[in-house]
Amino acid sequence: MVDDGPLEWLALARGTLDRVALNRRDDDWLDAAWADPGTRVVVVQDGRSLVTYEPSPALVLVPPGQAPDGDRWLLGEDESGTVYFGASGPLPAIEGAEPAGLRRVGALLGDRDSGLITHVVALEHWHRTHRHCPRCGAVTRVAAAGHMRVCPEDGSQHFPRVDPAVIMLVADEADRILLARGPQWPEDRRSILAGFVEPGESLEQAVAREVQEEVGLPVRDVRYLGSQPWPLPQSLMLGFTARTDGDVPLRPDPEEILDAAWYTRDELRTAIEAGDLVAPGPLSIAAQLIMRWYGGDLPKMPPF
């Protein structure tokens, strides 16, 4: 049976910093924090930051004096009082470090660093793609320490976009789970179903609608298990389990699903070990939901 308890580990939901949101509009505090040589900065360029791998994966953090010029974004403060900022620009040349994106290192970094890179990648993408006011087209300016943009023409305020999406592990009465392949995926890749929440819709309604639309199944007992940000580019993934009754034929929507099938634990293990199926990596909430049902790590589990 599917365990409906909360997910205990999600790669991109492990941030440990206090975001000190009340200080985002305090220019004196922000200036003092930036002037402090103990402050640390995560530099990001096109979704990648510098990482070292010895003795263990870690973000390269630089003092403000080594950060690129331009806008900076407050990320938070740790228990020791160290303040962290993000900045976009050329990555510094540091021996032993290499650029890495969230997909590669999000599951490998420690809790603090995973939270930092998740936060800074999300902000960089938003600032890069939302520079103009949607009302009048004027170039907006950064405000609230990077967590808002303001239009200088009409005064409107604009906040980082986050798109809620549900992702659900569907099980049948025989405790098999449903895995499917999207049109853009390699032939051997399979995962659970997912989709974006529509306006005026609850999360539970979105789960039921997406399953019905994608494979033609009615579901019941929709249970929430956990969430994590997915700034690739701007989603919040909300994980659920759901049940379906009887032996209803699968009717995959050809625009969304190329094929779908039920798997027992033995069938899933055999398919992975034979190389016929590649399951999601541990960075994703999909993998955590599948492993919860499976009872542990999947065979040939990739590191990210």
C-alpha positions in Angstrom: 0.0 0.0 0.0 1.1 3.6 -0.7 2.4 5.4 2.4 0.5 8.6 2.7 2.8 10.2 5.4 4.7 13.3 4.5 7.8 13.1 2.4 10.8 13.5 4.7 13.5 14.5 2.1 13.1 16.7 -0.9 16.3 17.9 -2.6 15.2 21.4 -3.3 13.2 22.1 -0.1 16.1 22.0 2.3 17.0 25.6 2.7 18.1 26.5 6.2 18.4 30.3 6.1 16.2 32.9 7.6 15.1 35.0 4.6 14.8 38.1 6.8 12.1 39.4 4.6 11.5 42.4 6.9 14.9 43.7 6.0 14.4 43.8 2.3 13.3 47.4 2.3 15.8 48.6 5.0 18.4 50.3 2.9 20.7 51.0 5.8 20.7 47.4 6.9 21.3 46.2 3.4 24.2 48.6 2.8 25.8 47.5 6.1 25.4 43.9 5.2 27.0 44.4 1.8 29.9 46.3 3.3 30.6 43.5 5.8 33.6 41.4 4.6 32.0 38.4 6.2 28.9 38.5 3.9 28.9 35.9 1.3 27.6 36.1 -2.3 26.4 33.4 -4.7 27.2 34.4 -8.3 25.0 33.0 -10.9 25.2 33.2 -14.7 22.5 31.6 -16.9 21.3 29.3 -14.2 24.8 28.1 -13.2 27.0 28.8 -10.2 30.5 27.7 -9.3 30.8 24.4 -7.3 33.7 22.5 -5.8 33.5 18.7 -5.3 36.3 18.0 -2.8 36.0 17.0 0.0 32.2 17.2 -0.8 30.1 19.2 -3.2 29.7 22.8 -2.1 28.9 26.2 -3.6 31.7 28.7 -4.1 30.8 31.8 -2.0 32.7 35.0 -2.5 32.9 38.2 -0.4 31.0 41.3 -1.8 34.3 42.8 -3.1 34.6 39.8 -5.5 31.0 39.9 -6.7 30.2 41.3 -10.2 28.8 44.8 -10.4 25.1 45.3 -10.8 21.9 44.3 -9.0 22.1 42.1 -5.9 19.5 40.1 -4.2 19.2 39.3 -0.5 18.9 35.6 0.1 19.0 35.4 3.8 20.9 35.1 7.1 22.2 32.1 9.0 22.2 31.4 12.7 25.7 32.9 13.0 24.6 36.2 11.6 26.3 35.7 8.2 24.2 37.4 5.4 24.0 35.9 1.9 23.3 37.7 -1.3 22.9 36.6 -4.9 24.3 38.4 -7.9 24.2 37.8 -11.6 27.2 38.2 -13.8 30.4 36.5 -15.0 31.5 33.7 -12.8 34.8 34.3 -11.1 37.9 32.2 -12.0 38.6 30.0 -9.0 40.9 27.1 -9.2 39.2 23.7 -8.6 35.7 25.1 -9.2 33.5 24.5 -12.2 30.1 25.9 -13.3 27.1 23.6 -12.4 23.4 23.9 -12.8 20.6 23.0 -10.4 19.8 19.8 -12.1 23.3 18.5 -11.6 24.1 19.6 -8.0 20.7 20.3 -6.4 20.6 16.8 -4.8 24.3 16.7 -4.0 24.8 19.9 -2.1 24.2 20.3 1.6 21.0 21.8 3.0 22.2 25.4 3.1 23.8 25.4 -0.3 20.9 23.6 -2.0 18.6 26.2 -0.6 20.9 29.0 -1.8 21.2 27.8 -5.4 17.5 27.1 -5.6 16.7 30.6 -4.5 19.3 32.4 -6.6 18.5 30.5 -9.8 14.8 31.3 -9.4 15.5 35.0 -8.9 18.0 35.2 -11.8 15.5 33.7 -14.2 12.7 36.0 -13.1 14.8 39.2 -13.4 16.2 38.2 -16.8 12.8 37.5 -18.3 10.5 40.0 -16.6 12.3 43.4 -17.1 9.3 45.2 -18.5 6.1 46.4 -17.0 3.2 44.2 -18.3 0.9 47.3 -18.1 2.9 49.9 -20.1 6.1 48.2 -21.3 8.4 50.5 -19.3 11.7 49.0 -18.0 11.1 48.2 -14.3 13.6 48.7 -11.5 14.7 46.2 -8.9 13.2 46.8 -5.4 12.8 44.9 -2.1 16.4 43.5 -2.3 15.6 41.6 -5.5 12.1 40.3 -4.6 10.1 42.9 -6.4 10.3 45.1 -9.5 8.6 48.5 -9.7 7.5 50.3 -12.8 8.8 53.9 -12.8 5.9 55.1 -15.0 2.8 53.8 -13.3 4.2 52.7 -9.9 2.9 49.2 -10.3 4.7 46.4 -8.3 5.6 43.1 -9.8 6.6 40.0 -7.9 8.5 36.8 -8.9 6.2 34.4 -10.9 5.6 31.0 -9.4 3.5 28.4 -11.3 1.9 25.7 -9.0 1.9 22.2 -10.5 0.6 19.0 -9.1 2.5 15.7 -9.5 0.8 12.5 -8.4 1.6 8.9 -7.9 -1.6 7.0 -9.0 -2.0 3.4 -7.6 -4.7 0.9 -8.4 -6.4 -1.7 -6.2 -3.6 -4.2 -6.7 -1.1 -1.6 -5.5 0.5 -1.1 -8.9 1.6 2.4 -9.9 1.1 4.1 -13.2 4.1 5.3 -15.1 3.9 7.2 -18.4 6.1 8.8 -21.1 5.7 12.2 -22.5 6.2 13.0 -26.2 9.5 14.8 -25.7 11.1 12.1 -23.6 13.6 9.4 -24.6 12.0 6.0 -25.3 13.2 4.4 -22.1 12.1 7.2 -19.7 9.0 6.9 -17.5 7.6 8.9 -14.6 4.4 9.7 -12.8 1.8 12.1 -14.1 1.9 15.9 -13.5 0.3 19.1 -14.7 -0.3 22.8 -13.9 -3.1 24.1 -11.7 -5.7 26.1 -13.6 -7.3 29.3 -12.4 -10.2 28.8 -10.0 -9.1 25.2 -9.3 -8.1 23.5 -6.0 -5.0 21.3 -5.9 -7.2 18.2 -5.4 -9.3 19.2 -8.4 -6.2 19.6 -10.5 -5.0 16.1 -9.6 -8.3 14.6 -10.6 -8.5 16.6 -13.8 -5.0 15.9 -15.0 -5.3 12.2 -14.4 -8.6 12.1 -16.3 -7.3 14.2 -19.1 -4.0 12.4 -19.6 -5.0 8.7 -19.2 -8.8 8.7 -18.7 -8.9 7.5 -15.1 -11.1 8.6 -12.3 -9.3 8.9 -9.0 -10.2 9.1 -5.3 -8.4 9.5 -1.9 -6.2 12.3 -3.2 -3.5 12.9 -0.5 -0.9 15.7 -0.2 2.6 14.5 0.8 4.9 17.5 0.3 6.2 20.2 -2.0 9.4 21.7 -3.4 10.3 24.6 -5.6 11.3 23.7 -9.2 12.8 26.9 -10.6 13.4 25.2 -14.0 12.1 27.8 -14.7 9.4 28.8 -12.2 7.3 26.1 -10.8 6.3 24.9 -7.3 5.8 21.1 -7.4 3.1 19.8 -5.1 3.2 16.0 -4.5 0.2 13.8 -4.1 -0.9 10.2 -4.1 -4.3 9.1 -5.5 -6.2 5.8 -5.9 -8.3 4.5 -8.8 -10.8 1.7 -8.6 -11.5 -1.3 -10.8 -9.9 -2.2 -14.1 -10.6 1.0 -16.1 -8.7 0.9 -19.5 -6.0 3.5 -19.9 -6.7 6.0 -22.6 -3.6 8.2 -23.0 -4.0 11.6 -24.5 -1.7 11.4 -27.5 -0.7 15.1 -27.2 0.4 14.6 -23.6 1.3 10.9 -23.2 2.9 8.5 -25.7 2.3 5.4 -23.6 1.3 4.5 -20.1 1.4 1.2 -18.1 0.9 -0.2 -14.6 3.9 -1.6 -12.7 4.2 -3.9 -9.7 7.4 -3.5 -7.6 8.9 -6.6 -9.2 8.0 -5.4 -12.7 9.5 -2.0 -12.0 12.7 -3.5 -10.7 13.0 -5.9 -13.6 12.5 -3.1 -16.2 15.1 -0.8 -14.6 17.7 -3.6 -14.2 17.2 -4.7 -17.8 17.7 -1.1 -19.0 14.2 -0.9 -20.4 13.1 1.9 -18.1 14.9 4.9 -16.6 13.2 6.3 -13.6 13.5 10.0 -12.4 16.6 11.0 -10.4 16.4 11.9 -6.7 16.3 15.6 -7.4 12.7 15.3 -8.4 9.7 14.9 -6.2 8.6 12.2 -8.7 11.5 10.0 -7.6 10.7 10.5 -3.9 7.1 9.5 -4.4 8.1 6.4 -6.4 10.7 5.4 -3.8 8.2 5.9 -1.0 5.9 3.3 -2.7 8.8 1.0 -3.7 10.2 0.9 -0.2 13.7 2.3 -0.8 16.1 3.4 -3.4 15.4 2.2 -6.9 17.9 0.0 -8.8 20.6 2.0 -10.8 19.5 5.2 -9.0 21.5 8.1 -10.5 23.2 10.6 -8.1 21.0 13.5 -9.3 
